[in-house]
Every structure is written in structure tokens, then in C-alpha cells.
Amino acid sequence: MTNQIKYNWASLGTGVIANELAQALEALGGKLYSVANRTYDKGVAFAEKYGIEKVYKEIDQVFEDPEVDIIYISTPHNTHINYLRKALAAGKHVLCEKSITLNSEELAEAIQLAEENHVKLAEAMTIFHMPIYRKLSEIVESGKLGPLKVIQMNFGSYKEYDMTNRFFNRNLAGGALLDIGVYALSFVRWFMTSQPTEMVSQVKLAPTGVDEQAGILLTNVEGEMATVTLSLHAKQQKRGTIAYDKGYIELYEYPRGQKAV
């Protein structure tokens, strides 16, 4: 049994990702300790499905439970900062789904709360936790490929053109950047020597005002460049290419880290 199973995990949310968390913990020989959800009945159904012993009548009770060590937040990302404030202030460690917050100001606030309360705060960004990316970092750091020159990122996902869907809903922080763009930007930041200092972008807006498509060009002080192409209404390969002086690395389905060449 791995170390993380020794802690009491609570799931805040019962959606697709929460189900994957419950299944992952079961695969490791453990299970969730408790579940909190805005709709109590959904919490009960989720608990019955995975044999979870505790369901909270009110969602905020999860923050008050002294038996909870770690809270996994998988609610829509426009709600994250509100729950992060409560969880971190209560002294709970937090693993929060992407996008962890809607902007850098919210993230700075969450980090400060985590530091003040001496707890861990992490974003559940797949790229940061996959063995394939750590192996690629070893190759890059060896210097055999030479200095980084250009990164090219694509992420296209076809969503039905329904303006009531959360992907296009401004009130639910919809749009390509916060839904799929965070994968591409996390990939870029993983390989860039330093954070970008210059940015140019062009955006096509959906009727609701969220970004339906975007093209982004990033540059840092080392002169490394990255291009990112996003679309919520056109399928394209989830491909990343990192070009160095002496060779390049190519990944397909990079959010899942399936294979690098």
C-alpha cells in the first residue's frame, strides 16, 4: 500500500474526474474517506458506488471535518478559489483540478494561504506528474540536444456548438484557454528555460464572449519561442514538438503522455 493511502482523502465533487480519483485510489489498495457535493443525493449515490463511509449534508462540512487530511477539488474551475480559501484556511492539504484558478491573482492568494497554514497545494495537471516528462527532462538536461529554440503546441477539441454548454458559458469560466489551453501552456513551461516575458495572441470569440479559438506566441529572455494553437470547435492532433539545436522531440496525445519520439 502506497503512502498516499494512509491519508484520509475527501472528494469535493462527484463528476467524471472524481470518479477517476476514486477508481485510482481503489487500484492502489485504498478508497476515499468522504465526499462532499452541492447536491446531497449525488454525494450519496457516489458514496454507495465506491463504498465511501461519509457523505456531508452540507458541502462546507468537509472543511470542518478533523479526520480529513487532503481535499481533492474537482468542481468547475470558476468555483475553485472559493473552495481553496476554505480548505487551506482549515489546514487541509489540497489537490485541485486544472485550471487551479482563473487568474494569477487568485493563485497568488491560494499559495499565500497554503504557506500561512503550512499545508501542501498542488494542481492536478497530468504533465507535471508523468514519468515520461521526467525522463524527457533528463535527456534535455544532459545537453545532448543542444539549446532549446522553438516549441509548437496544438490542442483541438470538437465541442457541439451549444452556447448553454459549460465550454461556452462565460459564467462558468468557459473558453479554450482555461479548458484545454492549460495543458499546452503547462507543456511549454515544463520545457522553457524561464517563464515567457512577451506574448502576442489572436482570438476568435464565441457568441457568448469566451475564446473559441486562439493562437498564442510566447518568447522568454533566452530567445526561446513557443506557439500554441487552440480550438474548441475543430478537432486537431494533440501534438507537441520541442525543437533544439541538434534534434527535436515530438509527442502525440501529450496530455496523456503516451509516447515521445
Secondary structure, 3 states (H helix, E strand, C coil): CCHHHHCCEEEECCCHHHHHHHHHHHHCCCCCCEEECCCHHHHHHHHHHHCCCEECCCCCHHHHCCCCCEEEECCCHHHHHHHHHHHHHCCCEEEEECCCCCCHHHHHHHHHHHHHCCCCEEEECHHHHCHHHHHHHHHHHCCCCCCEEEEEEEEEEECCCCCCCHHHCHHHCCCHHHHHHHHHHHHHHHHCCCCCCEEEEEEEECCCCCEEEEEEEEECCCCCEEEEEEECEEEECCEEEEEECCCEEEEECCCCCCEEC
